[in-house]
Amino acid sequence: MRSFIRALRALLVLASGLLAAGTQASDYPAPSQGDFIVRDFRFASAEVLPELRLHYLTIGTPVRNPEGRTTNAVLLLHGTNGSGAGFLTEGFAGELFGDGQPLDARRWFIIIPDSVGHGKSSKPSDGLRAKFPHYGYADMVEAQRRLLVEGLGVNHLRLIVGTSMGGMHAWMWAGRYPDFMDAVFPVACLPAQISGRNRMERRLIVDAIRNDPEWKGGDYDKQPQGLVTALRMVTISAGSTKRFYQEAPTQEATDRLLDRMVQQRMKTADANDVLYAWDASRDYDPGPDLVRITAPVTAVNFEDDERNPPELGILEKEMTRVRDGKFVLIPAGERTRGHASLADAALWKEYVVELLVRAGH
């Protein structure tokens, strides 16, 4: 029973961001939160949102050198359908932000935004529904940049840490703004277009909602059944084949496990938000900019991550184009949980320390 609970938590924490900001892990300063409004934000689609709200958490205090450059800022980016609040757990913040830990918040200024379409930032379910601008990853990264520069006065980052979608955003940051950061740490993602089974899964998630007559072009009165199908796919692809079998080795147990996890997600999920978030990866293609990256990069993936299967060899190939790039493959083991392993910072935090040393910490 305990192993099931651990697995369920791992699947839900970052992928869905269902935990509230009040669930703070111990031994680090309390987060502050705020909202930054960007007026007339123009998306790559040429759609314009009169007011784009960007919600964020900060932990710690910024430090600037005599020239006014921020010297201790860390940008932490969440995954698809998650939020910044999802990082505030013992398994993540409790392993990273405390006294003497890799991102000790008494020394670092940690910035955790809710990306466009997620958490408490502007998203379709706020009221515009399917009339909300059709954002992509490029829009999300640009909004993050404007939050930092215009909203928080942060003109340089010591480190970017991103998990899943946030890791893909980190790759985009490194290639588009190579002088803005000193180090980059993407977790559970690949620096290449989403293709193969990963792309097929995303198509299934999006099409399950969009092709459901109950969706009604985004103007549904109740959550369409297609959302349930979509969340089943999200749940399955986030886990580990081995772990799912160990925790539910019979037909009945497997059905109960899947239903329980999806029901938990359904408590806060919205069909338009889910559709938009999974469709947003359509413009993700960091490959052409990999050669522009100057900051040291350590990319971490997991052997049992079925969204980013290591047997494809993509990370090994693409990392050769990064000037100071290193990748780490965490072996499958008792603690790993497939893609959801990213929520367990104890599995990879030592590599954050190593990266900061390489970057001249």
VENLIN-V53513 format. One record per residue. N is the residue number from 0. D_FIRST is the distance of its C-alpha to the first C-alpha in Angstrom with 2 decimals. Layout:
BEGIN
<<N & D_FIRST> <N & D_FIRST>>
END
This chain:
BEGIN
<<0 & 0.00> <1 & 3.80> <2 & 5.47> <3 & 5.14> <4 & 6.38> <5 & 8.81> <6 & 10.01> <7 & 10.64> <8 & 12.50> <9 & 14.40> <10 & 15.57> <11 & 16.77> <12 & 18.36> <13 & 21.43> <14 & 21.77> <15 & 21.94> <16 & 22.83> <17 & 21.23> <18 & 20.91> <19 & 24.00> <20 & 26.46> <21 & 25.85> <22 & 22.48> <23 & 24.48> <24 & 23.14> <25 & 25.19> <26 & 28.35> <27 & 30.34> <28 & 32.93> <29 & 31.99> <30 & 32.37> <31 & 35.41> <32 & 35.46> <33 & 38.33> <34 & 39.75> <35 & 42.49> <36 & 44.63> <37 & 46.33> <38 & 49.36> <39 & 50.26> <40 & 47.64> <41 & 48.81> <42 & 46.25> <43 & 47.05> <44 & 47.53> <45 & 50.40> <46 & 48.59> <47 & 48.97> <48 & 46.77> <49 & 48.98> <50 & 46.23> <51 & 43.17> <52 & 40.77> <53 & 38.69> <54 & 36.09> <55 & 35.07> <56 & 33.53> <57 & 35.28> <58 & 34.31> <59 & 37.10> <60 & 40.84> <61 & 42.92> <62 & 45.50> <63 & 48.64> <64 & 51.31> <65 & 55.03> <66 & 55.32> <67 & 52.68> <68 & 50.02> <69 & 46.40> <70 & 45.14> <71 & 41.54> <72 & 39.92> <73 & 36.59> <74 & 35.63> <75 & 31.90> <76 & 31.25> <77 & 28.13> <78 & 27.00> <79 & 27.68> <80 & 26.81> <81 & 25.59> <82 & 27.44> <83 & 28.36> <84 & 26.10> <85 & 23.06> <86 & 24.05> <87 & 23.80> <88 & 20.38> <89 & 19.59> <90 & 18.65> <91 & 22.02> <92 & 24.65> <93 & 23.26> <94 & 23.91> <95 & 27.25> <96 & 29.19> <97 & 29.33> <98 & 32.22> <99 & 33.08> <100 & 30.47> <101 & 31.70> <102 & 32.39> <103 & 33.20> <104 & 34.03> <105 & 36.79> <106 & 38.62> <107 & 37.50> <108 & 37.99> <109 & 34.86> <110 & 35.42> <111 & 32.56> <112 & 34.00> <113 & 32.52> <114 & 34.14> <115 & 36.44> <116 & 34.60> <117 & 31.43> <118 & 30.08> <119 & 33.02> <120 & 35.64> <121 & 37.86> <122 & 36.19> <123 & 37.12> <124 & 35.27> <125 & 37.46> <126 & 40.15> <127 & 41.83> <128 & 39.23> <129 & 40.60> <130 & 43.72> <131 & 41.81> <132 & 43.21> <133 & 41.58> <134 & 40.38> <135 & 39.53> <136 & 38.20> <137 & 41.75> <138 & 41.94> <139 & 38.66> <140 & 39.89> <141 & 43.29> <142 & 41.81> <143 & 39.80> <144 & 43.06> <145 & 44.97> <146 & 42.41> <147 & 42.81> <148 & 46.58> <149 & 47.77> <150 & 45.11> <151 & 44.11> <152 & 47.11> <153 & 45.09> <154 & 47.37> <155 & 45.44> <156 & 41.89> <157 & 40.97> <158 & 37.79> <159 & 35.90> <160 & 32.16> <161 & 30.71> <162 & 27.39> <163 & 27.45> <164 & 30.20> <165 & 31.05> <166 & 31.59> <167 & 33.96> <168 & 35.73> <169 & 36.07> <170 & 37.81> <171 & 40.12> <172 & 40.90> <173 & 41.83> <174 & 44.15> <175 & 45.75> <176 & 46.20> <177 & 46.41> <178 & 48.17> <179 & 45.79> <180 & 43.09> <181 & 43.01> <182 & 39.72> <183 & 37.14> <184 & 33.47> <185 & 31.93> <186 & 28.27> <187 & 26.78> <188 & 29.99> <189 & 33.26> <190 & 36.88> <191 & 38.10> <192 & 38.34> <193 & 35.24> <194 & 35.96> <195 & 34.69> <196 & 31.28> <197 & 30.35> <198 & 33.40> <199 & 32.75> <200 & 29.29> <201 & 30.96> <202 & 33.68> <203 & 31.23> <204 & 29.51> <205 & 32.95> <206 & 34.61> <207 & 31.90> <208 & 32.88> <209 & 36.54> <210 & 37.40> <211 & 35.80> <212 & 38.69> <213 & 36.55> <214 & 36.60> <215 & 40.35> <216 & 41.28> <217 & 38.90> <218 & 40.28> <219 & 37.60> <220 & 37.25> <221 & 33.54> <222 & 30.96> <223 & 31.81> <224 & 29.60> <225 & 30.15> <226 & 27.92> <227 & 24.92> <228 & 25.97> <229 & 26.49> <230 & 23.08> <231 & 21.52> <232 & 23.58> <233 & 22.68> <234 & 18.93> <235 & 19.46> <236 & 21.91> <237 & 19.88> <238 & 17.08> <239 & 17.25> <240 & 17.99> <241 & 16.34> <242 & 13.03> <243 & 13.02> <244 & 13.80> <245 & 11.27> <246 & 8.36> <247 & 10.58> <248 & 13.13> <249 & 14.87> <250 & 17.11> <251 & 15.48> <252 & 11.96> <253 & 13.82> <254 & 15.89> <255 & 13.19> <256 & 11.59> <257 & 15.16> <258 & 16.29> <259 & 13.68> <260 & 14.51> <261 & 18.17> <262 & 18.34> <263 & 17.17> <264 & 19.94> <265 & 22.41> <266 & 22.49> <267 & 24.70> <268 & 25.89> <269 & 29.56> <270 & 31.01> <271 & 34.01> <272 & 32.10> <273 & 29.73> <274 & 32.74> <275 & 34.83> <276 & 32.22> <277 & 31.48> <278 & 35.19> <279 & 36.23> <280 & 35.61> <281 & 38.64> <282 & 40.96> <283 & 38.88> <284 & 41.10> <285 & 41.34> <286 & 43.02> <287 & 46.64> <288 & 46.00> <289 & 44.17> <290 & 47.52> <291 & 48.19> <292 & 45.25> <293 & 46.62> <294 & 43.69> <295 & 41.51> <296 & 38.34> <297 & 35.12> <298 & 32.83> <299 & 29.24> <300 & 27.33> <301 & 24.27> <302 & 24.66> <303 & 21.86> <304 & 23.04> <305 & 24.19> <306 & 26.15> <307 & 28.23> <308 & 28.27> <309 & 30.01> <310 & 31.94> <311 & 34.22> <312 & 35.76> <313 & 36.48> <314 & 35.56> <315 & 37.63> <316 & 40.58> <317 & 40.62> <318 & 40.08> <319 & 43.45> <320 & 45.08> <321 & 43.70> <322 & 46.12> <323 & 43.64> <324 & 40.40> <325 & 37.57> <326 & 34.28> <327 & 31.15> <328 & 28.62> <329 & 25.29> <330 & 24.15> <331 & 20.89> <332 & 18.51> <333 & 15.12> <334 & 15.32> <335 & 17.03> <336 & 15.72> <337 & 19.02> <338 & 21.12> <339 & 18.46> <340 & 18.83> <341 & 21.75> <342 & 19.66> <343 & 18.94> <344 & 22.45> <345 & 21.93> <346 & 22.16> <347 & 25.67> <348 & 27.25> <349 & 29.56> <350 & 31.33> <351 & 32.16> <352 & 33.99> <353 & 35.80> <354 & 36.85> <355 & 38.29> <356 & 40.28> <357 & 41.64> <358 & 42.57> <359 & 44.53> <360 & 42.28>>
END
